[in-house]
Amino acid sequence: MRWCEYPGHWVGSEVFQNYGCRMFSGLWVTFELVAISVSLGFALALGLAIARLYGPRWAQGAINGYTTFFRGTPLLCQLFLVYYGLGQFRIFWQDIGLWWLFREPFYCALLTFTVNTAAYQAEILRGAIQSIPRGQFEGALALGLHRWATLRHVVMPQAMILALRPLGNELIVMIKSSAIASLVTLFDLMGATRLAFARSFDLTIYLYAALIYLVLVEIIRRVWDRLELRLTRHMALR
Amino acid sequence: MFDKLALLGFGEGGWGLALLQGAGITISIALATLPFGLLLGLLVALGKRSENVVSRWLATVYTTVFRGVPELLTLYIIYFGVQILLQRFWEWSGLPGSFSMPPFVAGMVALGVVLSAFSSEVWVGALNSIQKGQREAAAALGLSKAQAFRFIVFPQLIRVALPGLGNNWMVLLKETSLVSVITLPDIMFITTRANVATKEPFLFFGAAMLIYFCFSLISAWGIGRLERRSSRGFAAFGGATR
C-alpha cells in the first residue's frame, strides 16, 4: 500500500483509500496553483499599488479600472473567458508563439488567478500605504531620503504589517477559489474528488475533501497568527 | 467581428432574451439568499456572544467550517447530500414517486449558509460596538429584551454593520456564478450553453463579464447611498462617512 492510501484505510473509507493517491496529487496541484499565483500576484500588486498612488495620472486611472473590473466580476467567469474565450484565437497565439499558454488548463488557471489576486492585493497594499501617517513621509524627507528610499525603508515596512492580515485572508480566499479550476478539466483536489464521486457515487468523499481544505485553511490561519505576533513584537500594544 | 454581435441581440438566432433571463435568475437567487443568510448570520452572531458555552462552541464550529470549505464544495455537498437524504426519507415513508432537489433551493441554502458564516463576523463586530449603557437604559425604561433589541440595538447595529454587509453582498453576487454547475440557468449557465451552440466563447463570456460588472457597479452605488442614509444622524460629528 502506498502512503497516500493510508488515510482512507485508517478512517475505514474504501473510496477515500481507492482515490487517496489521486486526491493527494490533486492537493499538490492546488498547492502549486495557489502558491505560484499568489506570489506572482503579490509582486504584480506591489508595482500596481505604488503606480496607483505615485504614478502618472493615466496610469492611476488605468490601474483603478483594472482593479475595479477584476474585483467586480466572478473568478469563474474570468477563468472561462481566458480558457475558452482566449483559446478561441488559436491561430493568433500560434503566430506569436504563446499557444502553449492558452492550450493548457493549468496555465490558463494560473494566469487568471494571478491577474485576479493581483487586483485584490493591489487594493490591500494601496490601503495599507495610504494609512501610513503623513508625518512618516515628512520625517523621511527631512532626513534627506530619496522617494524610493522612503518607500523602501520607511513606508513599506510599516505598511506590510498593516497589510499582513488582509493578505492572509486573500491567501485563504484563493485556496478556496482554486476549487473552480476543476471546472476547466484540471485535476486539483476538487477535480480529483469530483472524479471519485462520479465513479463511486459515494458522497462521503466530498466530506473528506472538505476536511482536507478545512485543515489546510486552519493551518494557514494559525501560521498567520504566529507570524503577526512575531512581526509586531516590537509594538507596545501587545 | 461586428456581424457576430447579432448573436447577442433579440432577433432570429440571438441570445439576448436568454441572457436577460439568466441575469434575472442571477439577481433572484442573490436576492433570495440575502435575507436568509443575513438573518442566520445574526442568529449565529448572537450564539457566539451568548453566555451558554454550548451555543458559543456550536457557533464557532459553524463559522470555522463554512468559512474554510470552498463554496463549490459546500454547494455540491448540499445539492447531492440533501438529495440523497431526502430520497431515503421518501422511500422510508413509502410516498409514491421520487424526490428531486430543486437546484434553486439547493443553491439558495448553500450560498445562504456561507453568507451567514461570513456575515456573522460582521454582526459580532457591530454588536460589540454598541455600548452596554444602551441596553441598560432600555431596561430602565421597562423595555423587554426583545423590545430593546428591536428598537434600541438594531437601528444602531445596522449603521455599523452596513459597510461589512455591503461587502458580503458583493461577494455573494459573484458567488452566484457557481450555481450554474448544479444546472440552475443563471448567466454563466446560459453563456456556457450559448458557447456550445455557437462556438463564440469570447463574445459570450465577455458579455457575461460585462453583465456582472454592471451589477457590481450598481450595487456599489446602492450600498454607498444606503450607508449615507443610515449614518445621516451622525453628520454633525464631522460626517460619519467611512
Interface residues (C-beta under 8 A of the other chain):
Chain A: F69 R71 G72 T73 P74 L75 L76 C77 Q78 F80 L81 Y84 G85 L86 G87 Q88 F89 I172 I175 K176 S177 S178 A179 I180 S182 L183 M190 T193 R194 F197 L203 Y206 L207 A209 A210 Y213 L214 V217 E218
Chain B: T64 V65 R67 G68 V69 P70 E71 L72 L73 T74 Y76 I77 F80 G81 I84 M170 K174 E175 T176 S177 L178 S180 V181 M188 T191 T192 N195 K199 E200 P201 F202 F205 G206 A208 M209 Y212 F213 S216 L217 A220
